[in-house]
């Protein structure tokens, strides 16, 4: 019997039809209800597990609205009669800044019965790496189950038994090393195993959803800051990433992606005109999100201040032994796309250099759509090793953490062997090209 087209083929087919009917629909984006792996079959009693439909997000004018707005405006029927669990934190808000928890809990067609908290907790105030304990939401009285308590980051089985559908609504920063996307992936896998539906309320990628940068995680270095082999900067929204992971790594999830209305590739966070809600204590601004993938791994080494505890977390590179003027001049001469560097001098009130005169450079990301954080980080590492070999020392107790954050040991080894930044960047170009080809069927925005 001739096989039916799979969900991705149906998605692409309907996309082309709608674009031919009205090209404005493409600008307004689409709602992709996508379920991967399965195939449409005329013998199936129920086609829900393998259904792929498209709905227009028209009605939002030319403004950007996150997936939660689109969902509440017209698609709550998807969960009517279901017991719903919500994976979220303080970033789960609508355009007006109202909490997704409150919006779903108070909606007459939604039976919200449980909340799930990722790293940093349901309110995003806990320190990085600290375990999140189960508790009860003080406002709604709903149980809050932890997705960050020990080695298992999946929803507890006892919690999954109380729900029919899981909804994910969290703002991402566009970097592989941020754990929220892996909480999503683990929850998707658990949903697939337990026969639950999974809905992603999509949100913009602050890095513009078009830049792909950095090494791809090797199998040996997979962890909860790199659970699947994707680049350091992956150039997708969380909804697109969910589609990619679900299909390519056979998570078996009945996946629904509710897209962002009015959003297109190349939009920076500033272009969306959405208010920024800090996803964690050290990402207070979009600028910190831009630079997270450019300094985070350097910070792991424990010898450079990257601005944690200052007004510019992840936006600084500083130390008492650094020459800020020289560093800014050198880095600006590299003509790194989308960013400029300014000398920065200060007296830290906290951190490893507390009370010591410190200098270095401050990032000024002038074009987030062109900025390549991982490439920038390699140039900084090369600079530090070349000009400050007595101070820039690789600590044995930090090597594993550095390699895990980088997703490979090859970067550190190449630096130690004297390879230039451009040689190192060229070494991952083939992997990035392959990744870029593989993600094309899963893109929602153009």
Number of C-alpha atoms within 10 A of each C-alpha: 3 4 8 12 14 18 22 18 13 17 21 15 12 15 19 12 11 17 13 12 10 10 12 12 18 22 18 24 22 25 23 22 23 26 27 26 18 17 19 19 14 9 7 11 7 11 14 11 20 20 21 23 15 17 17 16 26 17 12 14 11 12 15 21 25 25 27 28 25 24 22 17 12 11 15 15 12 15 19 13 11 18 17 24 26 25 28 25 27 23 23 26 24 19 16 10 14 13 18 23 23 13 17 18 19 13 12 10 16 20 18 25 19 25 25 27 26 27 27 23 26 23 16 20 16 15 14 14 11 13 17 21 14 17 15 13 14 8 8 14 11 17 17 23 25 25 27 25 18 11 8 12 20 23 23 15 11 9 16 21 11 13 19 18 21 27 26 25 26 24 27 22 28 27 32 28 25 20 23 27 26 22 24 25 23 20 26 30 23 22 25 19 12 15 16 20 23 28 26 27 24 29 24 30 24 27 34 27 25 21 20 23 24 30 25 23 25 19 13 10 21 16 16 21 21 26 21 19 18 23 26 26 26 24 24 26 28 29 28 24 19 28 28 20 22 23 19 13 12 13 23 22 31 25 31 25 26 27 34 28 30 23 27 21 20 20 18 23 20 13 13 18 12 17 16 16 17 19 25 19 16 21 21 16 17 21 21 24 24 29 31 24 29 30 26 21 21 22 17 18 20 14 17 23 28 29 21 18 15 17 13 19 24 28 27 28 25 25 23 17 15 19 19 23 16 13 24 19 15 15 19 15 11 10 10 17 18 15 20 20 23 18 19 19 18 15 13 19 12 12 13 13 17 11 12 14 13 21 24 26 26 22 22 17 20 13 16 25 21 18 23 24 28 26 20 23 20 23 20 20 18 19 18 18 17 14 13 14 11 10 14 17 13 16 12 9 9 12 15 16 15 22 19 21 26 29 29 20 18 15 21 18 12 15 18 12 9 12 14 17 21 12 12 21 18 11 16 16 15 10 15 20 11 10 17 16 9 12 18 11 14 20 17 25 21 12
